[in-house]
Amino acid sequence: MAEQYKDRFISILSDYGFKATFGNESDTRFLRKALQALIKSEIAIEKVSFTQNEMKGLTFDSRSGIYDISCIDENGNSFIVEMQLSEYPEFIQRMKFYALYKFNTFVKKGDYTFQDLPKIYCIGILAKDIFSDVSDYHNVAVLRNEKGELIDDQMTFISVELNKFDLSAEHCNNDLEKLIFTMKNLNSFPEPIQYPQFWDEEWLKIAIKELDTKAMSPEERLIYEMTVSANALAIQNEKRKIEKAVLLEKIEAIKKALEKGKLTIQEIAEYNNVSETFVLDVQKGVS
């Protein structure tokens, strides 16, 4: 218990934190402001509705630690927010898959017509860098020609690479910078006297309150503890799967080496980073 609450605030990047803030269906003020900042829109989003019946509104992939949120605003524009905590080189391909899936649902609803389609915003928030040739932490991508002229922005891809964001609190001037700073640093502030002034802004205060362990009710603490426990179990199970897969791979490699008969037991053991006893056990199994 003490270990779980050693930090005053739960990280937004955690499964519980992301669900309590971005996935808060009872109060969407933080989500609406965050979406507006992420897409760099001057127009406020007045209303969002989660579209769980079309795509899973909030799902957890225990293998890669991904959360997905799908919602629409008052104009029918669609937002897909996905967080990726581990390395994932094919991340942009997944975002394209989601966007095209959503695009097809819009076209089918319109009897396969393409007029006045609502916009689709695919937002990826990543803890690890995925674009080695891109220096900015926030990028907005639409369809443009070789001169950089806009061709179409019905589908917009937004990526945030948290690792590239290095602004201090006093240098955060706009909502996007305040949002990313909060996501990256919330659980590293132990005392209220050190908190950035912009955390008093309503939309951020709402999110931070949801993550304040000292303000949790007994029911909320129980939910949090159950979530932490479930995720720890999922990680352990996944670790076991990986260890088993690596072990089986080594066994197959040892079997092949034994069949060829060109290496000694010691050489096979050294090459596969196992003990000679292990190789001999595999040999007995082969025979």
C-alpha positions, 0 to 999 in steps of 0.5 A: 500500500505504501509503495503504491502511494509513494507519489502524490499524483498518479501519472497520466501516462499510466493506464489508470491515469489515462482512463481517469483523465482522457477517458473521463465520460462524466466530465469531458472538460479536460478531454475537450481542451486537450483535443483542441490543443493537440490539433492546434485549433482556435475553435473550442470543442463544445461537446464530445461523445464517446463512440464505444459502439463503433470502436472500443472506446477504451481498451487495454493491450497488456502486451504493449500498454496501449489505450485507445479512445474514440469520440466525436465532437458536436460537428461529427468530427472524429477523434482517435487517441492512442497512447504507446508506452513502449517502442513501436516502429509500426505505430504510424501504420496502426494510426493509418489503419484506424483512420481508414477504418473510420473513413470507411464507416463514414462512407458507408453511412452516406451510401458510399458518397464522399461529400461533406465527410467529417474530419478524422483526427488520429492522435498518437501520444508516444513515450518513445521516439519513433521519428528519428529524422523529426526534431519537433515533439508535436507534429501535424500531418495532412496530405500535401503536394511536393510544394507543401500545398494542402491537398486534403485535410479530411484525415489528420495525423497528430503525433506527440513524442514525449521524450523530445519535450524538454520545456520547463514549467516557466516556459510553457505558454500555450495549452499544448505545452501545458498539457504535455508538461503535465502529462510528462511531469505530474507525478514528479512534484511532491509539494504544492508549493512547487506546482506550476501556476497553470495547474490552477486552470480549470481544465488541468485542475479537473484532471489533476484532482482525479489523479490526486491520491490524497483526494481519493475516496475509499472506492476510488482507491480500491479501483486504483489498487485493482487496476495496478494489481491487474496490470502487474499480473498482465506484465508478469504473464507477458514476461513469462510468455517472452521468457518461454519463447526465448527458451524454446528458441534456444532449445531449437537452436541447440537441437540443430547444432547437435544434429550438425555435430560440428560444435562441441557441447561447450561451444554450443553452450557458449554460443547460446549463452546457456550452461553445458548441463542445459545442452546435455539435457537437450541432447538427452531429450533429442535422443 
